[in-house]
C-alpha cells in the first residue's frame, strides 16, 4: 500500500474515533453486567491534566519541619515536637495517639552499641522495596545514629537483585517461598522461617554473601565482622564452616538454631560451607552490636501471608535475631482488586489477623505499617488516583492503630490524590511510567522522609527524658 493511502487511513480512523467519542453517552452503555465507556476527544488531548502539584517544595517543607533550630529554647523545642506529633502529615500515627509508643524501642536502640547481639528491624514489603530501595536509606540513617554494620539478613537463595548485597550459592539447596503466584515453589510444610522463604539442604552446599561493589552501597554495609546462620529441623551431625571456623550440631533438632561466627577482622564478603540435612532460613551480615535493617521484598504480596507461616519457627527466629521492630509495607498489590467498600472491609479483616499473628509471635516487638503510595490508572481518559485508594488508606490506618501498631501515611506524604502523576512528571522522574512504582530517586526521597520522621520521634523521646512527666503532660494538653 502506498504511503499516502496509509496516512489517509490513519487520519480517517482517528476522525471516526473522535466522532464516536463525541456522540458516545458520557455515562456509558450497559451491556449485561458491564458498562462500556469511551473517552471524549477533549479527555485524550488533556491526558494527565490534573491539578498542578509542587511535590518537591512539599517534601522540602517536610524536611525543614523535621529540623529543630539549635538556638531554640527547650520550651520552644518541646512545643515544636508537640506540634509535629499532632499535626505534621509526615508524622508516625500511634495507637490511641500515644506518642510514647516507641519509647521502649528507642531505649533498646540507644543501648544497641553496648550489646553483644545486634538489634534487628525487619522491613517486609512488596515490590516497592525490591533492590533494597527504601530499606537501604533507612538502614544508613539508623546505623549512623545507633551504630552497626552490614546489610543484615538475606535468604540463602535470593532471586531478586540488590543495590547493597551480592550473593550466590552452589550445591544441594532447594528454595521455597510462602508468597507470590502459584508458579513459586511451595514447601510441603509451613516452616518458612523469618524471611518468608527457606532453602532445604540435602547434603553439601555453599553460600557466598557480601557487599555489592556498586556505588549505591552505603559505607556502613560495605564490611561486616559477624556472620549469623539461622537453621531449623536439622538432622544429626550437621556442620557449617565459615572463615576456617567449623560449627557442628551433633543432635537432630526440630526447632531453630543460631550459629555465629565472629571474624578476625571486618570483611566485604565471605562463604559458608554446609554439610548435612537442614532447613536454612537466613544468613545475616552484621557486627556484634548496633542495629540492622533487613530488607524482605515480596513481589505481588498484599501482606496477608504471615498466618501461613509456622508460628513456633517464626517466633524462635525473631527471638534468636533480637527483632525489636517489624515494618509492614503493603496495600499496593491489593488496590487493583478493590472495587467496593465491602472489598476494603474484607482486606482489613485479613490485615488485622496478620498484625495480631505477628504480635503473638513476637510480643516484645513494635510494628510499623507503611501504607500504600498513590497509584494512578486511566479514568475517563485521564490518569487519576484509583477511586477507592483514599478510602482504603484511611481504613488501613484505622485498622492498624486499632490493632496496636503504628502507621506511616505514605499516600498523604506523597501529596495525596493524584500526586503519583506529579511524581511521574517530576524531572528527574520520581516514579515510573506504570504510575505505581518509585524510581530509585523517588524511593530515596520517600526513604529520607521516613527516616526524618522516625528520628524526629526519637529526638522527641530524648528531649522528654530531660523533663518531669508533669511538665510533659501539661505541655501535651496545651493548645499553644
C-alpha positions in Angstrom: 0.0 0.0 0.0 1.3 3.5 -0.9 2.3 5.8 2.0 -0.3 8.4 1.3 -3.0 5.8 1.5 -1.7 4.6 4.9 -1.8 8.2 6.1 -5.3 8.7 4.8 -6.4 5.5 6.5 -4.9 6.6 9.9 -6.5 10.1 9.7 -9.9 8.6 8.9 -9.5 6.2 11.8 -8.7 8.9 14.2 -11.6 11.0 12.9 -14.0 8.1 13.3 -12.8 7.5 16.9 -13.1 11.2 17.7 -16.7 11.3 16.3 -17.5 8.2 18.3 -16.2 9.9 21.4 -18.3 13.0 20.8 -21.6 11.1 20.4 -21.0 8.2 22.9 -23.1 8.6 26.1 -21.0 10.0 29.0 -22.4 7.5 31.4 -21.6 4.7 29.1 -23.7 1.9 27.7 -24.7 -1.1 29.9 -24.0 -4.5 28.3 -25.1 -7.2 30.7 -23.1 -6.8 33.9 -20.6 -4.5 32.3 -20.7 -0.8 31.3 -18.9 0.2 28.1 -17.4 3.8 28.2 -15.4 5.8 25.6 -13.2 8.8 26.2 -14.1 12.1 24.7 -11.5 13.8 22.4 -11.0 16.5 25.0 -10.1 14.0 27.7 -7.5 12.4 25.4 -6.0 15.8 24.4 -5.8 16.9 28.0 -4.4 13.5 29.1 -2.9 13.6 32.6 -4.1 17.2 33.1 -4.6 17.1 36.8 -4.2 19.9 39.4 -0.6 21.2 39.4 1.3 20.0 42.5 4.7 21.2 43.6 5.8 18.0 45.2 9.4 19.0 45.5 8.6 22.0 47.6 6.1 20.0 49.7 8.8 17.4 50.6 11.4 20.1 51.2 9.0 21.8 53.6 8.5 18.5 55.4 12.3 18.2 55.7 12.6 21.7 57.1 9.8 20.9 59.6 11.8 17.9 60.8 14.7 20.1 61.9 14.8 21.9 65.2 16.9 25.1 65.4 19.9 24.6 67.6 19.2 28.1 69.0 15.7 27.3 70.1 14.9 27.2 73.8 13.9 24.0 75.5 10.3 25.2 75.7 10.3 26.1 72.0 11.8 22.8 71.1 9.2 20.9 73.1 6.4 22.9 71.5 7.8 22.1 68.1 7.8 18.4 68.8 4.3 18.5 70.3 3.1 20.2 67.1 4.9 17.7 64.9 3.5 14.6 66.5 0.0 16.1 66.5 -0.2 17.7 63.1 2.6 17.0 60.6 1.5 14.9 57.6 4.8 13.0 57.8 4.4 12.1 61.4 4.0 8.5 62.6 0.5 7.8 63.8 0.4 5.8 67.1 -2.4 3.8 68.8 -4.5 6.0 71.0 -2.3 8.9 70.0 0.2 7.6 72.4 3.4 9.4 71.5 5.4 7.1 74.0 4.6 4.0 71.8 8.2 3.7 70.6 9.9 4.7 73.9 10.9 1.1 74.8 12.2 0.6 71.2 14.2 3.8 71.4 15.7 2.7 74.7 16.9 -0.5 73.1 18.3 1.2 70.1 20.2 3.7 72.3 21.9 0.7 74.1 22.5 -1.3 70.9 26.1 -0.3 70.6 26.7 -1.9 74.1 25.1 -5.2 73.3 26.8 -8.4 72.0 23.8 -9.2 69.9 22.7 -6.8 67.1 19.2 -5.3 67.2 17.2 -6.2 64.1 14.4 -4.3 62.3 12.8 -6.4 59.7 11.3 -4.5 56.7 8.7 -6.6 54.9 7.1 -5.2 51.8 6.0 -5.6 48.3 7.9 -4.8 45.1 8.3 -1.1 46.2 11.2 -2.2 48.4 12.9 -4.5 45.9 16.6 -3.8 45.2 16.9 -2.7 48.9 15.2 0.6 47.9 13.8 2.5 50.9 15.3 0.0 53.4 18.9 1.0 52.4 18.5 4.7 53.3 16.6 3.8 56.5 19.4 1.4 57.4 22.0 4.0 56.7 20.4 6.7 58.8 19.8 4.4 61.8 23.3 2.9 61.7 24.7 6.4 61.6 22.6 7.2 64.7 22.9 3.9 66.7 25.8 2.0 65.3 26.0 -1.2 63.4 27.5 -2.6 60.2 26.3 -4.9 57.4 23.2 -5.4 55.4 21.5 -7.8 57.9 19.6 -10.9 57.0 19.3 -12.3 53.5 17.7 -15.6 52.4 20.1 -18.4 51.4 18.9 -18.2 47.8 18.0 -14.7 46.5 16.4 -14.3 43.1 15.9 -10.5 43.4 18.9 -8.2 42.7 20.0 -5.7 45.3 21.9 -2.4 45.3 23.5 -3.5 48.6 24.2 -7.2 48.6 25.6 -9.7 46.2 25.3 -13.4 46.9 25.3 -16.8 45.2 25.0 -20.4 46.1 26.1 -23.9 44.9 25.2 -27.4 45.8 22.2 -29.2 47.1 19.9 -26.4 48.1 16.2 -26.1 47.1 14.3 -22.8 47.5 10.7 -22.5 48.7 8.6 -19.3 49.3 5.3 -18.6 51.0 4.4 -15.6 48.8 3.9 -14.9 45.1 1.8 -16.7 42.5 1.3 -20.4 42.2 4.4 -20.7 39.9 6.6 -20.1 43.0 7.8 -23.3 44.7 5.9 -24.1 47.9 7.1 -26.3 50.7 5.1 -29.2 52.0 5.1 -27.6 55.4 4.8 -24.1 56.9 8.4 -23.7 58.3 9.4 -20.8 56.2 11.5 -19.0 58.9 11.7 -15.3 59.3 12.2 -14.1 55.7 9.1 -15.9 54.3 11.2 -18.3 52.4 13.7 -21.1 53.1 16.1 -23.5 51.4 16.2 -27.2 52.0 19.8 -28.5 52.4 20.2 -32.2 51.5 23.9 -33.0 51.5 26.6 -30.4 50.8 26.3 -26.8 49.6 27.9 -23.4 49.9 26.5 -19.8 50.2 28.5 -16.7 49.4 27.3 -13.4 50.7 28.9 -9.9 50.5 28.6 -6.3 50.0 27.8 -5.0 46.5 30.7 -3.4 44.7 28.4 -0.7 43.1 28.4 2.9 44.0 24.9 2.8 45.5 26.1 0.9 48.6 26.3 3.0 51.8 29.6 2.8 53.7 28.0 1.0 56.8 27.2 -2.1 54.7 30.5 -2.4 52.9 32.1 -4.5 55.6 30.9 -6.7 58.5 32.6 -8.7 61.2 29.9 -11.3 62.2 28.0 -13.9 60.3 24.9 -15.5 61.7 23.2 -18.5 60.2 19.6 -19.5 61.1 18.7 -23.1 60.5 15.9 -25.5 61.6 14.8 -29.1 61.5 18.3 -30.3 61.2 19.3 -34.0 61.2 22.2 -35.1 63.5 25.8 -34.4 62.5 25.0 -31.1 60.8 28.1 -28.8 60.4 29.0 -25.5 58.8 32.3 -23.8 58.1 33.0 -20.0 57.7 36.3 -18.3 57.8 38.1 -21.6 58.6 35.9 -22.0 61.8 33.7 -25.1 62.0 30.4 -25.2 63.9 28.7 -28.5 64.5 25.3 -29.7 65.8 25.6 -33.3 66.8 21.9 -34.0 67.7 18.8 -33.6 65.5 16.7 -30.6 66.4 13.2 -29.6 65.1 13.5 -26.1 66.3 15.6 -23.1 65.3 19.4 -22.9 65.9 21.5 -19.8 65.7 25.1 -20.4 64.5 27.5 -17.5 64.9 31.0 -16.6 63.5 32.9 -13.6 64.8 35.5 -12.9 62.1 39.1 -11.9 63.0 38.6 -8.7 61.0 35.9 -7.0 59.0 35.3 -8.4 55.6 33.4 -7.4 52.5 32.4 -11.0 51.6 32.6 -14.5 52.9 31.4 -18.0 52.2 29.7 -20.7 54.3 30.1 -24.4 53.6 27.1 -26.5 54.7 27.1 -30.3 55.4 24.1 -32.4 56.3 20.3 -32.0 56.3 18.6 -28.9 57.5 16.3 -26.0 56.6 18.3 -22.8 56.0 16.3 -19.7 57.0 18.7 -16.8 56.8 22.2 -15.6 56.7 23.0 -12.3 58.4 25.9 -9.9 57.7 26.3 -7.8 60.8 28.5 -6.5 63.6 28.3 -7.9 67.2 26.5 -4.7 68.2 24.4 -1.9 66.7 21.3 -2.1 64.6 20.5 -3.9 61.3 17.6 -3.4 58.9 16.7 -6.5 57.0 15.1 -6.0 53.5 12.4 -8.6 52.7 10.8 -7.8 49.4 7.8 -10.0 48.3 6.8 -9.3 44.8 3.0 -9.5 44.3 2.3 -9.8 48.0 -0.5 -7.9 49.8 0.7 -8.6 53.3 -1.7 -11.5 54.1 0.8 -14.4 54.1 2.2 -14.3 57.7 -0.5 -16.5 59.1 0.6 -19.2 56.6 4.0 -19.4 58.4 4.6 -21.8 61.3 4.2 -19.6 64.5 6.8 -21.5 66.6 9.5 -21.3 64.0 8.7 -17.6 63.2 8.7 -16.8 67.0 12.0 -18.6 67.5 13.7 -16.8 64.6 12.5 -13.5 65.9 13.9 -14.3 69.4 17.2 -15.5 68.0 17.7 -12.4 65.9 16.6 -9.9 68.6 13.9 -8.4 66.4 12.6 -5.2 68.0 10.7 -3.6 65.2 8.7 -5.1 62.3 7.8 -2.9 59.4 5.0 -4.0 57.1 4.7 -2.1 53.8 1.7 -3.3 51.9 -1.5 -2.3 50.1 -0.5 -1.5 46.6 -0.9 -5.0 45.2 -4.4 -5.2 46.6 -5.6 -1.9 45.1 -6.5 -3.1 41.6 -8.9 -5.6 43.3 -10.6 -3.1 45.5 -13.9 -2.0 43.8 -16.2 -1.5 46.8 -16.3 -0.8 50.5 -17.0 -4.4 51.1 -13.7 -5.3 49.4 -11.9 -2.8 51.7 -13.6 -4.3 54.7 -12.6 -7.9 53.7 -9.0 -6.8 53.3 -9.0 -5.0 56.6 -10.1 -8.3 58.3 -7.1 -10.1 56.8 -4.6 -7.4 57.7 -5.9 -7.3 61.3 -5.2 -11.0 61.5 -1.7 -10.6 60.2 -0.9 -7.9 62.8 -2.4 -10.0 65.6 -0.4 -13.0 64.5 2.9 -11.1 64.5 2.1 -9.7 67.9 1.5 -13.2 69.1 4.8 -14.5 67.6 6.9 -11.6 68.9 5.1 -9.7 71.7 8.1 -7.6 72.5 8.5 -6.1 69.0 6.7 -2.9 67.9 5.0 -2.9 64.5 5.1 0.0 62.0 2.8 -0.3 59.0 3.7 1.8 55.9 0.6 2.4 53.8 0.4 2.3 50.0 1.7 5.0 47.8 -0.6 6.9 45.5 -1.3 4.9 42.4 -2.9 6.0 39.1 -4.9 4.5 36.3 -6.8 5.9 33.4 -10.2 7.1 34.4 -12.3 8.8 31.7 -9.2 9.1 29.6 -7.1 10.8 32.3 -4.5 9.3 34.7 -6.0 9.6 38.2 -5.8 8.1 41.6 -7.6 4.7 42.0 -11.1 5.5 43.1 -11.0 3.6 46.3 -7.4 4.3 47.3 -8.1 7.2 49.7 -10.7 5.2 51.5 -8.5 2.1 51.7 -5.7 4.2 53.1 -7.9 5.6 55.8 -9.3 2.1 56.6 -5.7 0.7 56.8 -4.7 3.5 59.2 -7.7 2.8 61.4 -7.2 -1.0 61.4 -3.5 -0.8 62.1 -4.0 1.6 65.0 -6.8 -0.4 66.4 -4.5 -3.5 66.5 -1.8 -1.8 68.5 0.6 -0.9 65.6 1.9 2.4 64.3 1.1 3.8 60.8 3.0 5.9 58.4 0.8 7.5 55.7 2.9 7.4 52.6 -0.1 8.3 50.4 -0.5 11.7 52.0 3.2 12.2 52.4 3.5 12.0 48.6 0.8 14.7 48.3 -2.4 12.7 48.4 -4.8 12.4 45.5 -3.2 12.5 42.0 0.3 13.0 43.5 1.6 10.0 41.6 1.0 11.8 38.3 3.2 14.7 39.6 5.9 12.2 40.8 6.0 10.6 37.3 6.2 14.1 35.6 9.0 15.3 38.0 12.4 15.8 36.5 14.2 13.5 37.2 11.2 11.2 37.4 10.4 10.1 41.0 8.0 7.3 39.7 7.9 5.1 36.7 5.6 5.0 33.7 3.4 2.4 35.3 2.2 5.1 37.8 2.7 2.6 40.6 6.4 2.1 41.4 9.0 4.7 42.5 12.2 5.2 40.6 15.4 4.9 42.5 15.4 8.7 43.0 11.8 8.6 44.2 12.4 5.7 46.6 15.3 7.7 48.2 13.0 10.7 48.6 10.4 8.6 50.4 13.1 6.8 52.5 14.7 10.1 53.5 11.3 11.4 54.6 10.5 8.2 56.6 13.9 8.4 58.2 13.4 12.0 59.2 10.1 11.2 60.8 11.4 8.2 62.7 14.4 10.0 64.0 12.4 13.1 64.9 10.2 11.0 67.1 13.4 9.6 68.6 14.7 13.2 69.3 11.4 13.9 71.0 12.0 10.9 73.2 15.4 12.2 74.1 14.1 15.6 74.9 11.3 14.2 77.0 13.7 12.3 79.2 15.1 15.6 80.4 11.8 16.9 81.7 9.5 15.7 84.5 6.4 13.9 83.5 4.1 16.5 84.9 5.7 19.2 82.7 5.3 17.0 79.6 1.7 16.2 80.5 0.9 20.0 80.8 2.7 20.7 77.5 0.8 18.0 75.6 -2.5 19.3 76.9 -1.7 22.8 76.0 -3.2 24.4 72.9 -0.4 26.8 72.4 
